[in-house]
Amino acid sequence: MKLLPLIVLIFTSHNSLAQKPIQFIASDTPRVFAPGVVSDGFANRDIAISPDGNDLFYTLQWYFGLYSVILHAQKLNGRWTEPDTAWFSGRFNDLEPAFSPDGSRLFFTSNRPLYSSDTAKDYDIWYLQKNGIHWEGPFNPGAPVNTDKDEFYPSLTKSGKLYFTRNNDDAGDDIFVTELKNGKYLQPQPLPETVNSKGDDFNAFIDPDEKFIIFSSYKRKDDLGRGDLYFALRKDGVWQPAVHFDLGINSTTLDYSPYVSPDRKYFFFTSKRLLIKFPFPEPKTGSQIRNVLNSYGNGFEDIYILNFKVVEELMQQHD
């Protein structure tokens, strides 16, 4: 298969520090991540942090996913640069960045064409390969990972397994896994019914050691809204039944795109919860109303952060 032309670039796309710095402020309850910088009133979702902690990627979407772009911030001298379009993104719809545990590959989802063309295609999983301080790609791994269906939300293990979301016909969206053998991916298989349900199961974060998986699911009996976060533990190579996170993490709206930082300090997820309270306690000017409605917490996607130890303790209760 012909691949896109080779791109070799260095992380030098940013030359200005963010006016409001990105800060990792977490507590034992979910709070908006980097309000006004990352969570800024647009639909911001997904997050990936490099294993060395110096690069951060996330997705900005517009108009219910009509357009998606991956943004990138870099930590220089202990401070984050202003998020800007990642060097490989900005034209077609790109979303859902994910690093391999060793940092040698950066995966993402895109509807870009396989060949030089202006025509978008279905969504595939793509990746960039690190070569020294340079990045090469993007590359499309082709079949059997990518098909004529949409593939979404890659997540990687230390052993080289790739977890992702794909439509499974009558079963709706399911979580699949494939293994890298001799440089080629094997035929992906859906996870068992202890994880995948009769509803939609999607956007899974896999523990690099494959001890647990955290994912979103819709249409389960205990679903509080339009999709909630669940986890499943893996014992002796067998996936245990999925467990629903309680209201302390889930909300009555869509909660999805879970992610654990490489240092295992933070748990991130995306939520569409509305933080603006109506009616207003007092009248506001037109300018004030626009500022409120265009800020984070307006019902579009925001990225949330909390201490991972809270999630870890909840999972340990079922271990």
Backbone bond lengths (Angstrom), bond angles and torsions (degrees), N, CA, C in turn:
res aa  C-N    CA-C-N  psi(-1)  N-CA   C-N-CA  omega(-1)  CA-C   N-CA-C  phi
1 M - - - 1.440 - - 1.514 109.73 -
2 K 1.314 116.58 136.68 1.452 120.46 178.30 1.518 109.34 -75.73
3 L 1.325 116.95 134.65 1.447 122.27 -178.98 1.510 109.91 -104.46
4 L 1.336 114.15 164.08 1.452 118.44 174.93 1.520 109.96 -61.26
5 P 1.324 118.36 154.07 1.463 120.40 179.26 1.515 111.45 -55.71
6 L 1.308 115.45 147.46 1.457 121.88 -179.01 1.525 110.20 -64.86
7 I 1.322 113.86 132.64 1.455 119.86 176.63 1.514 107.22 -119.87
8 V 1.303 117.64 123.87 1.460 121.60 178.48 1.517 107.47 -121.48
9 L 1.325 115.67 109.02 1.448 120.78 -176.54 1.514 110.37 -136.32
10 I 1.306 116.09 160.51 1.445 122.69 177.15 1.525 107.88 -112.56
11 F 1.325 117.87 154.74 1.448 121.19 178.15 1.535 110.06 -68.39
12 T 1.314 116.84 76.01 1.463 119.85 178.72 1.516 111.19 -130.00
13 S 1.343 116.52 22.17 1.456 119.73 -174.92 1.520 112.04 -76.28
14 H 1.335 119.04 -13.81 1.446 121.00 -177.20 1.519 109.61 -113.10
15 N 1.310 116.55 134.86 1.452 119.62 176.36 1.515 111.94 -130.33
16 S 1.338 116.38 9.86 1.459 119.32 179.38 1.512 109.47 -130.66
17 L 1.316 116.02 137.94 1.449 120.70 176.52 1.522 109.30 -80.20
18 A 1.330 115.27 146.56 1.459 119.65 -179.49 1.525 110.06 -61.26
19 Q 1.350 116.22 136.60 1.460 119.98 178.04 1.523 110.10 -61.23
20 K 1.322 116.41 -41.51 1.459 121.72 171.31 1.520 106.09 -106.46
21 P 1.310 119.33 117.07 1.467 120.17 -174.38 1.519 112.66 -69.16
22 I 1.323 115.22 147.07 1.456 120.78 171.63 1.518 107.72 -72.13
23 Q 1.315 116.72 123.88 1.451 121.61 -179.59 1.528 110.05 -124.31
24 F 1.319 115.47 137.91 1.459 121.24 178.63 1.526 107.96 -94.39
25 I 1.322 115.17 83.05 1.461 121.48 -179.20 1.525 107.58 -106.63
26 A 1.319 116.25 110.56 1.459 121.25 -176.06 1.516 109.90 -124.86
27 S 1.325 115.37 154.90 1.453 122.03 174.99 1.523 107.49 -136.26
28 D 1.310 116.94 -166.92 1.461 120.83 -179.46 1.517 112.41 -88.27
29 T 1.313 117.34 4.30 1.464 122.67 172.92 1.521 108.00 -129.49
30 P 1.334 118.40 152.68 1.469 120.33 -177.19 1.521 111.81 -62.71
31 R 1.335 115.11 138.80 1.449 121.19 173.76 1.520 108.73 -140.78
32 V 1.311 116.35 155.16 1.462 121.16 -178.24 1.524 109.30 -63.06
33 F 1.335 115.30 132.93 1.461 121.15 -179.47 1.526 110.83 -85.16
34 A 1.326 115.77 128.77 1.467 123.64 175.83 1.524 111.58 45.84
35 P 1.352 117.23 60.06 1.469 119.97 -178.27 1.516 112.08 -60.28
36 G 1.318 115.66 134.91 1.452 121.62 179.98 1.507 114.75 83.05
37 V 1.341 116.85 -8.61 1.466 120.80 178.55 1.520 109.42 -116.99
38 V 1.327 117.10 -64.25 1.463 121.39 174.76 1.523 109.45 -88.09
39 S 1.312 116.43 -55.48 1.468 120.73 175.55 1.517 107.23 -85.42
40 D 1.348 116.09 101.57 1.459 119.88 -166.11 1.519 114.62 -128.56
41 G 1.340 118.46 14.62 1.453 120.37 -179.86 1.506 113.42 102.67
42 F 1.348 117.64 -22.66 1.458 120.71 168.88 1.526 108.20 -80.46
43 A 1.307 116.45 176.17 1.459 120.03 175.53 1.519 108.33 -82.31
44 N 1.324 117.15 104.19 1.460 122.53 -179.85 1.518 109.24 -111.39
45 R 1.325 117.07 129.03 1.451 120.80 -173.83 1.529 110.17 -150.05
46 D 1.334 115.70 167.28 1.467 122.29 177.87 1.532 109.86 61.39
47 I 1.282 117.28 151.54 1.457 121.05 175.85 1.514 108.99 -158.67
48 A 1.302 117.11 146.36 1.467 123.00 175.82 1.517 108.24 -144.86
49 I 1.315 115.99 131.52 1.457 122.49 179.25 1.525 107.85 -118.19
50 S 1.316 117.39 133.94 1.454 120.75 -179.75 1.526 110.19 -64.64
51 P 1.328 117.94 150.02 1.469 120.56 -179.52 1.525 113.85 -55.37
52 D 1.345 118.12 -30.18 1.459 119.40 177.87 1.523 112.59 -82.69
53 G 1.326 117.33 -3.61 1.456 122.10 175.87 1.509 115.56 77.95
54 N 1.329 118.49 12.48 1.458 120.85 -173.54 1.525 114.58 -105.53
55 D 1.328 117.52 -6.00 1.468 120.29 179.40 1.514 109.74 -133.75
56 L 1.316 114.99 137.32 1.460 122.05 -178.80 1.521 108.71 -129.27
57 F 1.320 116.00 131.02 1.457 122.35 177.39 1.527 109.02 -124.71
58 Y 1.318 116.14 146.03 1.466 120.16 173.22 1.522 108.92 -155.72
59 T 1.317 116.53 170.84 1.460 122.31 -175.66 1.519 110.71 -105.29
60 L 1.310 115.72 134.73 1.461 122.51 169.30 1.522 107.66 -112.56
61 Q 1.329 116.24 127.29 1.461 120.63 179.47 1.523 110.47 -118.48
62 W 1.317 114.12 157.16 1.456 120.55 178.74 1.522 109.25 -133.01
63 Y 1.310 115.35 137.37 1.465 123.78 173.64 1.534 111.62 52.99
64 F 1.340 115.30 64.30 1.457 123.00 174.25 1.532 113.27 55.86
65 G 1.318 115.56 39.37 1.455 119.91 175.30 1.510 114.76 85.48
66 L 1.346 117.96 7.79 1.462 119.28 177.66 1.531 110.33 -60.83
67 Y 1.334 116.14 -33.19 1.460 120.81 176.25 1.525 108.47 -136.40
68 S 1.331 116.43 135.20 1.465 122.33 179.13 1.525 109.07 -133.24
69 V 1.316 115.78 137.56 1.458 120.63 177.94 1.525 108.61 -138.54
70 I 1.315 116.76 143.66 1.459 121.68 175.99 1.522 108.83 -92.67
71 L 1.327 115.85 126.17 1.453 122.05 177.68 1.524 109.83 -102.82
72 H 1.316 115.62 154.87 1.462 121.82 -174.83 1.513 109.94 -135.71
73 A 1.334 116.31 136.13 1.457 122.97 171.25 1.518 107.98 -127.94
74 Q 1.319 116.65 146.00 1.461 122.10 -177.56 1.521 109.41 -124.94
75 K 1.322 116.35 140.20 1.459 120.78 178.58 1.520 109.89 -89.39
76 L 1.327 115.42 117.40 1.451 122.33 179.91 1.525 108.58 -122.38
77 N 1.325 116.43 125.84 1.465 121.05 -179.92 1.522 111.98 52.14
78 G 1.334 115.07 38.44 1.456 120.34 175.62 1.505 115.59 82.47
79 R 1.337 118.26 3.52 1.462 121.09 -179.24 1.518 109.98 -131.43
80 W 1.340 115.05 143.55 1.458 120.23 -176.56 1.527 111.23 -82.59
81 T 1.330 115.00 140.82 1.461 120.52 173.33 1.524 109.66 -74.69
82 E 1.298 115.15 165.97 1.458 120.53 177.55 1.529 109.35 -68.23
83 P 1.328 118.87 131.41 1.472 120.03 179.28 1.523 111.39 -58.69
84 D 1.325 115.43 135.07 1.461 121.19 179.98 1.524 108.19 -144.37
85 T 1.312 116.57 168.53 1.459 120.94 -178.32 1.521 111.04 -57.54
86 A 1.334 116.54 128.64 1.461 120.50 175.99 1.524 108.91 -62.29
87 W 1.324 116.61 147.11 1.467 121.42 -172.87 1.520 113.22 -60.12
88 F 1.328 118.56 -22.49 1.458 121.77 -177.48 1.528 112.04 -99.63
89 S 1.322 117.81 3.14 1.458 121.44 -173.32 1.518 110.56 -121.82
90 G 1.349 115.61 177.16 1.450 120.96 172.02 1.503 116.60 115.26
91 R 1.332 117.63 -11.03 1.466 119.49 -179.16 1.519 110.98 -107.80
92 F 1.314 116.51 -65.60 1.457 120.89 176.20 1.529 109.23 -88.94
93 N 1.304 117.30 -178.48 1.454 120.50 -179.13 1.523 110.30 -81.17
94 D 1.315 115.93 116.38 1.458 123.09 178.66 1.526 108.48 -123.05
95 L 1.309 116.91 141.69 1.459 121.05 -178.41 1.529 109.98 -161.79
96 E 1.330 115.15 172.15 1.464 123.41 169.56 1.535 114.93 59.43
97 P 1.338 117.54 59.34 1.464 120.27 177.08 1.524 111.44 -68.36
98 A 1.334 116.62 150.18 1.470 121.60 179.67 1.520 109.18 -158.24
99 F 1.325 117.14 127.38 1.454 122.07 176.63 1.530 110.78 -86.94
100 S 1.318 116.00 147.29 1.459 119.54 164.19 1.523 107.25 -69.58
101 P 1.337 119.28 151.64 1.470 120.58 -175.53 1.526 114.68 -56.40
102 D 1.342 117.50 -29.15 1.466 119.05 179.42 1.527 112.87 -89.21
103 G 1.329 117.13 -0.38 1.456 121.11 177.69 1.505 115.90 77.28
104 S 1.333 117.49 5.79 1.460 120.00 -176.17 1.528 113.20 -82.22
105 R 1.323 116.93 -17.78 1.457 120.39 178.69 1.524 110.28 -132.97
106 L 1.316 115.17 144.87 1.454 122.33 174.19 1.526 107.47 -120.05
107 F 1.307 116.08 111.01 1.461 122.21 -179.47 1.527 109.81 -92.90
108 F 1.323 116.04 157.81 1.463 121.39 173.43 1.524 108.22 -164.00
109 T 1.324 115.49 171.37 1.461 122.71 178.24 1.522 109.22 -107.65
110 S 1.341 116.87 141.63 1.459 119.55 -178.57 1.528 110.53 -155.41
111 N 1.338 115.30 151.74 1.466 120.37 172.43 1.526 111.17 -103.75
112 R 1.337 116.84 19.30 1.460 121.00 179.09 1.527 110.50 -65.25
113 P 1.320 117.91 152.96 1.464 120.54 179.94 1.521 111.88 -72.82
114 L 1.322 115.83 158.67 1.464 120.61 177.20 1.518 111.73 -72.05
115 Y 1.307 116.14 -30.63 1.464 121.01 -177.49 1.521 109.38 -117.25
116 S 1.305 116.75 171.51 1.460 121.16 178.25 1.526 108.83 -64.46
117 S 1.302 116.31 107.79 1.454 121.01 -173.97 1.516 108.25 -161.58
118 D 1.310 116.18 161.05 1.456 121.11 175.68 1.522 111.45 -95.92
119 T 1.312 117.92 0.69 1.454 122.00 -173.43 1.523 110.94 -97.20
120 A 1.321 116.22 120.82 1.463 120.65 176.40 1.524 109.67 -72.18
121 K 1.330 116.18 155.42 1.462 121.21 178.29 1.519 109.08 -122.20
122 D 1.330 116.88 -164.64 1.453 119.70 174.67 1.527 109.06 -70.41
123 Y 1.323 116.61 171.16 1.460 120.30 -177.37 1.521 111.07 -81.41
124 D 1.330 115.35 129.59 1.459 124.17 176.99 1.522 109.72 -122.20
125 I 1.308 115.25 166.30 1.457 122.17 170.20 1.522 108.91 -92.88
126 W 1.326 116.66 131.72 1.451 124.09 179.76 1.523 108.71 -124.29
127 Y 1.319 116.66 167.27 1.461 119.11 175.43 1.519 110.54 -152.31
128 L 1.349 114.73 156.45 1.458 122.99 170.06 1.520 108.05 -111.09
129 Q 1.318 116.19 146.85 1.463 122.66 -178.88 1.517 109.67 -111.43
130 K 1.322 116.51 128.54 1.459 120.39 179.15 1.514 110.40 -84.97
131 N 1.325 115.50 132.33 1.461 122.54 178.76 1.525 107.22 -129.87
132 G 1.332 116.12 96.03 1.453 119.71 -173.20 1.512 109.92 69.86
133 I 1.351 116.43 -121.67 1.461 120.25 176.30 1.524 111.49 -98.72
134 H 1.322 117.33 2.97 1.459 122.08 -178.82 1.529 110.65 -102.20
135 W 1.328 114.15 157.19 1.457 121.11 173.56 1.527 108.83 -115.89
136 E 1.300 116.40 134.03 1.463 122.58 179.16 1.525 109.35 -113.19
137 G 1.319 116.09 144.18 1.448 120.90 178.86 1.521 111.06 121.90
138 P 1.332 116.54 -162.41 1.462 129.90 11.61 1.536 113.34 -77.58
139 F 1.343 114.42 152.48 1.451 122.65 177.20 1.522 109.72 -118.96
140 N 1.323 114.35 146.11 1.463 121.03 174.68 1.521 107.97 -103.28
141 P 1.339 119.62 119.40 1.469 120.42 -177.67 1.517 113.88 -68.55
142 G 1.340 117.65 -11.48 1.459 120.50 177.06 1.515 113.20 70.39
143 A 1.350 115.61 -162.96 1.457 121.35 178.84 1.531 109.05 -73.78
144 P 1.320 118.26 150.09 1.464 127.04 6.58 1.526 114.37 -91.87
145 V 1.349 118.58 5.45 1.459 119.03 178.03 1.520 109.93 -67.31
146 N 1.330 116.70 -52.87 1.453 121.69 -177.60 1.523 111.00 -97.58
147 T 1.312 114.88 140.25 1.465 121.95 -178.65 1.523 108.52 -134.13
148 D 1.336 116.41 -167.67 1.457 119.66 175.07 1.524 111.63 -79.76
149 K 1.338 116.81 0.66 1.458 121.45 171.73 1.528 108.67 -94.19
150 D 1.328 116.10 172.88 1.458 120.29 176.88 1.525 110.12 -83.69
151 E 1.320 115.75 135.84 1.464 122.54 172.49 1.523 108.33 -116.18
152 F 1.338 115.88 134.71 1.452 121.03 -174.18 1.529 111.73 -135.32
153 Y 1.304 115.38 163.99 1.459 128.31 165.15 1.526 114.56 49.77
154 P 1.323 117.18 71.76 1.467 120.41 177.16 1.529 111.69 -70.83
155 S 1.325 115.44 147.17 1.465 121.75 174.61 1.522 106.98 -150.74
156 L 1.342 117.24 138.04 1.462 121.85 -166.18 1.529 112.60 -119.45
157 T 1.345 115.70 149.84 1.458 121.90 173.55 1.524 109.99 -107.52
158 K 1.326 115.48 167.02 1.461 120.61 177.69 1.520 111.62 -65.18
159 S 1.318 117.14 -29.37 1.463 120.94 -178.42 1.518 112.79 -80.61
160 G 1.336 117.73 -3.36 1.460 120.88 177.82 1.508 115.05 98.30
161 K 1.331 118.30 5.95 1.461 119.88 176.78 1.526 110.07 -74.67
162 L 1.313 114.45 146.13 1.454 121.95 178.37 1.523 108.63 -118.30
163 Y 1.321 116.78 120.99 1.467 123.11 174.52 1.521 108.10 -102.33
164 F 1.322 116.84 142.03 1.464 119.71 179.63 1.522 109.48 -161.05
165 T 1.339 115.70 173.03 1.464 122.50 -179.42 1.522 109.97 -105.56
166 R 1.330 114.77 138.64 1.466 120.55 174.70 1.531 108.49 -149.84
167 N 1.322 116.49 148.04 1.463 120.14 174.65 1.520 109.47 -67.64
168 N 1.313 115.55 133.42 1.466 121.94 -176.69 1.527 110.46 -115.72
169 D 1.329 115.28 48.53 1.468 123.46 177.83 1.516 111.09 56.79
170 D 1.319 118.76 -123.27 1.466 121.90 -174.18 1.526 112.17 -65.09
171 A 1.306 117.75 -19.50 1.468 121.47 -179.11 1.523 112.32 -81.37
172 G 1.327 117.77 -4.09 1.457 120.26 -177.41 1.514 110.99 75.93
173 D 1.330 116.77 -157.04 1.462 120.79 177.76 1.521 109.99 -72.98
174 D 1.323 115.85 134.16 1.452 121.78 177.49 1.521 109.56 -131.46
175 I 1.318 115.20 164.33 1.455 122.16 176.21 1.521 108.48 -96.08
176 F 1.321 116.02 128.52 1.461 122.95 -178.62 1.522 109.45 -114.37
177 V 1.331 115.52 161.24 1.458 121.12 175.16 1.517 109.14 -139.70
178 T 1.329 115.52 142.20 1.455 121.30 174.81 1.523 107.96 -136.84
179 E 1.321 115.94 157.62 1.457 121.19 -176.76 1.521 110.36 -119.29
180 L 1.315 115.77 141.78 1.453 121.34 179.13 1.526 109.48 -88.83
181 K 1.342 116.33 117.18 1.453 122.20 179.79 1.523 109.58 -126.66
182 N 1.332 115.83 122.02 1.470 120.47 179.20 1.521 112.01 52.95
183 G 1.332 115.04 39.92 1.454 120.48 176.35 1.507 115.26 80.86
184 K 1.350 118.33 2.68 1.466 121.30 -179.95 1.527 109.96 -128.48
185 Y 1.322 114.73 144.43 1.454 119.66 178.52 1.527 110.75 -82.50
186 L 1.333 115.01 139.61 1.458 120.83 176.58 1.527 109.92 -81.01
187 Q 1.315 116.04 171.53 1.458 121.10 -179.56 1.525 109.89 -61.40
188 P 1.330 118.26 122.43 1.467 120.10 -179.08 1.527 111.83 -64.75
189 Q 1.324 115.15 145.96 1.453 121.93 179.06 1.523 109.38 -126.52
190 P 1.344 117.36 141.53 1.465 118.99 175.92 1.521 110.74 -70.51
191 L 1.314 116.93 147.97 1.448 120.54 175.52 1.530 109.48 -67.74
192 P 1.316 117.89 159.25 1.466 120.93 -176.06 1.521 112.48 -67.15
193 E 1.333 115.44 172.63 1.462 121.55 -176.67 1.521 112.82 -67.82
194 T 1.311 118.26 -12.90 1.455 119.69 173.30 1.525 111.26 -67.47
195 V 1.335 116.73 -21.66 1.462 122.03 177.42 1.525 109.86 -110.09
196 N 1.313 117.45 -59.54 1.458 120.86 178.31 1.522 110.34 -74.06
197 S 1.322 116.07 139.12 1.457 121.61 -178.65 1.523 109.84 -115.29
198 K 1.325 116.39 -172.80 1.460 121.13 176.39 1.523 111.36 -79.08
199 G 1.327 116.61 -11.05 1.451 120.97 175.75 1.517 110.44 -92.90
200 D 1.328 116.03 -152.30 1.463 121.27 179.21 1.524 109.62 -97.36
201 D 1.330 115.89 126.59 1.462 122.56 177.49 1.524 107.23 -122.40
202 F 1.325 117.61 127.56 1.453 118.96 -166.53 1.526 111.19 -159.46
203 N 1.336 114.81 168.86 1.465 123.95 172.45 1.523 112.11 50.04
204 A 1.331 114.67 69.16 1.463 120.60 -176.02 1.523 111.65 -100.56
205 F 1.328 115.89 136.64 1.463 121.77 167.96 1.520 107.98 -99.72
206 I 1.316 115.83 123.91 1.462 120.16 178.98 1.527 109.09 -100.58
207 D 1.304 116.70 132.12 1.455 120.96 172.84 1.523 108.52 -58.82
208 P 1.335 119.01 132.70 1.470 119.93 -178.62 1.523 114.12 -54.54
209 D 1.334 117.06 -28.51 1.466 121.12 176.69 1.528 112.25 -92.83
210 E 1.331 115.81 3.54 1.474 123.22 175.91 1.535 112.50 63.20
211 K 1.331 116.74 31.44 1.461 120.18 177.97 1.525 111.96 -85.19
212 F 1.329 116.36 -25.21 1.465 119.93 179.51 1.514 109.57 -151.89
213 I 1.306 115.06 163.41 1.458 122.04 174.39 1.522 107.18 -135.85
214 I 1.340 116.97 138.52 1.458 122.97 175.92 1.521 106.82 -120.48
215 F 1.308 116.99 131.82 1.460 120.00 -172.75 1.521 110.30 -151.07
216 S 1.311 115.33 173.50 1.457 122.19 176.76 1.517 109.85 -105.80
217 S 1.314 114.97 149.19 1.461 119.80 178.50 1.525 109.34 -146.29
218 Y 1.319 114.82 146.45 1.459 121.87 -177.94 1.522 109.14 -129.40
219 K 1.322 116.08 139.61 1.462 125.10 176.76 1.539 113.07 83.31
220 R 1.312 118.52 17.74 1.460 119.65 169.80 1.527 109.27 -81.04
221 K 1.318 116.44 160.96 1.468 120.67 -176.31 1.520 112.18 -63.87
222 D 1.331 117.27 -31.99 1.462 119.64 -177.98 1.521 113.26 -96.40
223 D 1.328 117.16 11.05 1.463 122.01 178.37 1.528 108.87 -65.60
224 L 1.332 116.83 125.86 1.455 121.45 -178.11 1.516 113.14 -81.89
225 G 1.324 117.26 -21.95 1.455 119.94 -175.49 1.508 111.29 -150.06
226 R 1.329 116.22 -127.02 1.466 121.59 -176.91 1.518 112.11 -99.30
227 G 1.305 116.70 22.91 1.451 122.37 -179.49 1.517 109.46 142.06
228 D 1.320 116.79 129.06 1.460 122.21 -177.34 1.516 110.90 -125.20
229 L 1.331 115.23 168.38 1.454 122.55 176.89 1.526 110.56 -92.14
230 Y 1.333 114.98 137.50 1.462 123.37 178.83 1.526 108.27 -132.57
231 F 1.338 115.26 162.99 1.457 119.56 172.61 1.521 109.05 -136.80
232 A 1.319 114.79 155.86 1.465 121.71 174.19 1.517 107.79 -138.41
233 L 1.323 116.08 140.80 1.460 122.19 177.79 1.522 109.99 -97.78
234 R 1.313 115.54 152.55 1.460 120.98 178.76 1.530 108.34 -115.34
235 K 1.310 115.89 117.88 1.459 121.82 -177.93 1.518 109.39 -123.54
236 D 1.332 115.20 126.83 1.461 120.97 -179.73 1.534 111.63 52.24
237 G 1.322 115.39 38.14 1.459 121.16 177.69 1.513 115.23 78.32
238 V 1.343 117.53 7.36 1.471 121.61 -176.94 1.523 109.30 -118.41
239 W 1.336 116.33 131.57 1.458 120.99 177.99 1.519 110.54 -76.98
240 Q 1.334 115.70 125.64 1.455 122.22 178.44 1.530 110.24 -82.62
241 P 1.341 118.06 164.08 1.469 120.24 -178.92 1.524 113.02 -58.39
242 A 1.313 115.83 141.03 1.461 122.12 -177.79 1.527 110.77 -66.40
243 V 1.321 114.99 145.29 1.462 122.45 -178.76 1.526 108.90 -120.90
244 H 1.308 115.39 138.07 1.463 122.40 -178.49 1.521 110.34 -84.79
245 F 1.342 116.98 130.13 1.455 119.86 171.31 1.532 108.90 -70.16
246 D 1.317 116.68 144.38 1.459 119.08 -175.79 1.524 111.48 -77.88
247 L 1.330 114.44 -173.63 1.462 120.72 -175.52 1.513 112.74 -65.95
248 G 1.346 117.33 -16.43 1.449 119.21 177.67 1.518 112.47 -64.59
249 I 1.328 117.64 -24.88 1.466 122.23 178.11 1.523 110.50 -112.62
250 N 1.318 117.56 -48.59 1.464 120.86 178.13 1.527 110.96 -78.93
251 S 1.316 114.66 159.77 1.459 121.42 178.18 1.524 108.74 -130.65
252 T 1.321 116.29 -175.35 1.457 120.49 179.32 1.526 111.95 -86.36
253 T 1.321 117.53 7.16 1.456 121.45 173.89 1.527 108.94 -117.85
254 L 1.316 117.86 -167.96 1.463 121.70 -176.61 1.525 110.85 -74.88
255 D 1.336 116.17 126.23 1.462 123.60 174.62 1.524 107.29 -125.32
256 Y 1.332 116.66 124.53 1.464 118.73 -172.31 1.527 110.80 -160.33
257 S 1.333 116.58 -172.18 1.467 124.18 178.14 1.529 112.60 53.41
258 P 1.336 118.42 60.04 1.465 120.69 178.75 1.518 111.73 -73.76
259 Y 1.339 115.13 153.89 1.463 120.62 -179.66 1.526 109.18 -159.93
260 V 1.328 115.94 137.21 1.462 122.20 175.78 1.526 108.05 -112.06
261 S 1.322 117.27 129.26 1.459 120.75 -178.99 1.521 110.48 -63.95
262 P 1.336 117.77 150.62 1.470 120.54 -177.23 1.525 113.89 -57.67
263 D 1.334 117.57 -29.84 1.465 119.78 178.32 1.528 112.16 -83.23
264 R 1.328 116.53 -0.55 1.464 124.11 176.77 1.531 112.35 61.44
265 K 1.316 115.88 27.93 1.462 120.14 175.71 1.524 112.09 -90.76
266 Y 1.342 116.13 -33.16 1.455 120.07 -169.64 1.518 112.47 -125.71
267 F 1.315 114.49 146.48 1.458 122.14 171.95 1.520 107.64 -116.23
268 F 1.314 116.00 127.75 1.454 122.37 179.83 1.529 109.46 -115.58
269 F 1.307 115.91 150.99 1.462 120.91 169.21 1.522 108.44 -157.54
270 T 1.309 115.14 168.38 1.461 121.57 -179.33 1.514 109.11 -107.87
271 S 1.328 116.22 140.42 1.464 120.12 179.50 1.521 110.19 -144.22
272 K 1.326 114.78 149.82 1.466 121.25 178.59 1.528 111.34 -103.57
273 R 1.326 116.63 22.13 1.466 119.62 -176.60 1.533 111.51 -65.72
274 L 1.321 114.45 144.46 1.462 122.69 -178.26 1.521 108.90 -95.61
275 L 1.333 116.15 119.91 1.462 121.14 -179.24 1.523 112.34 -100.92
276 I 1.325 117.14 -15.11 1.458 120.69 179.32 1.527 108.91 -73.42
277 K 1.317 116.81 132.77 1.460 121.75 -178.75 1.532 110.34 -99.30
278 F 1.330 115.04 126.16 1.460 121.12 175.97 1.532 108.70 -115.92
279 P 1.312 119.53 145.93 1.474 125.79 -5.47 1.523 111.31 -72.99
280 F 1.320 116.60 162.81 1.453 120.55 176.80 1.534 109.37 -64.93
281 P 1.323 117.96 146.44 1.468 120.06 179.77 1.523 113.02 -64.38
282 E 1.329 116.50 -22.96 1.464 121.33 178.02 1.517 108.39 -153.17
283 P 1.315 119.17 158.13 1.464 121.58 -179.48 1.525 111.61 -58.58
284 K 1.333 115.05 148.56 1.465 121.01 178.06 1.512 109.73 -124.55
285 T 1.312 116.02 153.81 1.453 120.69 175.25 1.531 108.97 -73.33
286 G 1.319 115.55 166.62 1.456 119.63 177.74 1.507 111.96 -58.33
287 S 1.332 116.72 -41.27 1.457 121.16 179.32 1.523 111.00 -64.16
288 Q 1.317 117.09 -42.31 1.459 120.91 179.01 1.526 110.95 -64.09
289 I 1.313 116.72 -40.61 1.471 120.47 179.97 1.516 110.16 -63.95
290 R 1.330 116.60 -44.25 1.463 119.62 179.01 1.524 110.88 -61.04
291 N 1.316 117.17 -41.46 1.465 120.40 179.51 1.515 111.49 -62.51
292 V 1.315 117.13 -41.47 1.464 121.07 -179.87 1.523 110.38 -67.10
293 L 1.322 116.82 -47.91 1.463 120.78 -175.48 1.518 112.46 -70.79
294 N 1.331 117.37 -22.47 1.468 120.69 179.73 1.522 112.63 -97.27
295 S 1.310 118.00 10.91 1.454 121.31 -179.49 1.521 110.26 -99.90
296 Y 1.330 116.17 174.09 1.468 119.92 175.96 1.529 109.72 -61.95
297 G 1.327 115.19 158.62 1.458 120.26 -178.59 1.505 113.84 79.62
298 N 1.348 117.28 15.58 1.463 120.96 -177.16 1.531 112.78 -92.52
299 G 1.332 117.78 10.97 1.458 120.66 177.75 1.510 113.79 98.66
300 F 1.344 117.47 -11.85 1.451 119.85 169.00 1.528 108.07 -80.81
301 E 1.324 117.13 176.11 1.454 119.20 -178.73 1.529 112.06 -67.98
302 D 1.317 115.09 135.44 1.463 122.85 169.58 1.519 107.96 -127.06
303 I 1.326 116.03 153.23 1.461 121.36 175.14 1.523 108.44 -92.69
304 Y 1.324 116.05 131.40 1.460 122.11 -179.87 1.527 109.91 -112.45
305 I 1.331 115.18 154.06 1.457 122.17 -178.56 1.526 109.22 -133.77
306 L 1.319 117.04 144.04 1.455 122.79 168.99 1.515 108.96 -153.34
307 N 1.310 116.07 166.11 1.459 120.30 -179.79 1.521 110.21 -64.17
308 F 1.323 116.46 129.21 1.462 119.89 -179.12 1.523 111.78 -63.93
309 K 1.330 117.56 -26.47 1.464 119.63 -178.85 1.526 111.33 -58.72
310 V 1.335 117.55 -29.54 1.466 121.03 177.56 1.521 109.99 -64.45
311 V 1.321 115.95 -46.78 1.464 121.19 178.69 1.525 109.97 -65.31
312 E 1.324 115.97 -42.10 1.465 121.10 -179.02 1.527 110.85 -61.62
313 E 1.310 116.90 -41.46 1.462 120.70 179.21 1.528 111.51 -65.83
314 L 1.329 116.59 -38.67 1.459 119.88 177.13 1.524 110.80 -63.43
315 M 1.314 116.93 -40.54 1.473 119.85 179.24 1.510 111.04 -69.42
316 Q 1.332 117.83 -35.72 1.452 120.92 -179.56 1.520 112.24 -65.16
317 Q 1.324 116.77 -26.23 1.460 120.33 177.42 1.519 112.30 -65.66
318 H 1.331 116.59 -18.94 1.472 121.39 -179.57 1.532 111.60 -109.10
319 D 1.318 116.19 6.32 1.464 120.24 -177.92 1.538 110.63 -80.52
